[in-house]
Amino acid sequence: MFTIVKIIASAIIIGVITEISRRYPNYGGMIAALPIVSVISILWLYVQGERMEALSEFSLSVVWGIPATVVMLVIIWMALQHSLHLFASLGLGLAGWLVFLFAQNLLIKHLIN
């Protein structure tokens, strides 16, 4: 039952952001850039009784994902600016995200060892 409540609450938030974005793209983008998913996830994990160490580890993992997300969004923006189809733009962005995450992990492992 709790899972259904989480899904409905999260869907409502996404729906509201989408509606704002339809009417006011700039404001919608700024709202979507807020760490809404991260905060909601942390809250759900806390409500479910996760340890503070797990919440801390989750938070750090989100930080490690930020550079790759920025790369993905820049690639999508550039592809759309060059009139690529939406799905092609998303595919390129996701591919860039994966490549960047892979390269980032290799670099971190190389620097640690």
N, C-alpha and C positions, 0 to 999 in steps of 0.2 A: 504494500500500500504506500509506503514512504517513497519508493521509487517512482510511483505514478505521480505523487505530489511534486517531487523534484522535476520530473519531466514537464509537467504542466506549468509550473512556476517559471522554469527556464524558457519554455516555449513562449510564454506570454512576454517575457522580457525581450526575447529576440524579435517577436512580432511587433512590439512597440517601437523598437529601434528601426526596424524595417519601414514602418509607416512614417516615422520621422524622416528617415532617409529619402523616401519617395517625395515628400513635400519640400524638404530642406536638405539637399544632398551634403552641403558643407557641414551643417550641424550633425546630421546623421553620421557622417564620417568621423567627426570628433568624438561623438558619443560611442561609436563602435570601437574607436581606438582606446577607450578607457579599459582598464583591466577588469571588465565586468565578469567575464568567464572565470578568470583567476579568483576573484573575490568570491563569487558564488560557489566555486568549487571548494575553496578553503572553508567557507561557511558550512556547506553540506558535509564535508569531511569532519569538521568540528562537532556538528550536531550528531553525527553518527558515532562519535566517541573516539576518533583517531587520536593518537598520541601527538603531543606538541612536536616531537622530533620528526614525525611523519609530515606534519604541516610545514615545518621548517624545510625539510628536504624537498617537498613539493614546490615551495616558494622559490628555492634556489634553481630548481629545474626549469621553472617558468622563465627565470632570468636568462638561463642559458639558451632558451628558445627565441629570445627577442631579436638578436641579430639576424637569424635566419628568416624570421617573419618580416623584418624590414626589407631584406633582400627580395623575398617573395612579392611583397606589395609593390616595390619599385619595378620589378620585372612585369608584373601585371599592368601597372600604370603605363609603362613604356610600350608594351604590346598593344594596349587599347589605344594609345595615342597614335600608333602606326596602323590603326584600323584592322588589327587582327580580330578574328572572331572571338567572342567571349570565352568559349570553351578551350580554344587554342591558347588564349592568354592565361587562363587559369592553369592549364596543363604546363605551360612554360614556367609559370610562377611556382607551381608545386615542385616541378623538376629542379628549379633553382634552389628552392627551399631544402630539398633533400640533398643536393650536391653540397650546399653550404653547410648543412648540419654534419654531413660526413667529413668534409674538410676541417670543420671546426673541431670535431672529436679527434681526428688524426693529429691536428696541431696540439691540442691539449695533452694527448697521450705522449706526444713527442717532447713537449716541454716538461712534463712531469718526470719522464724517465731520463 
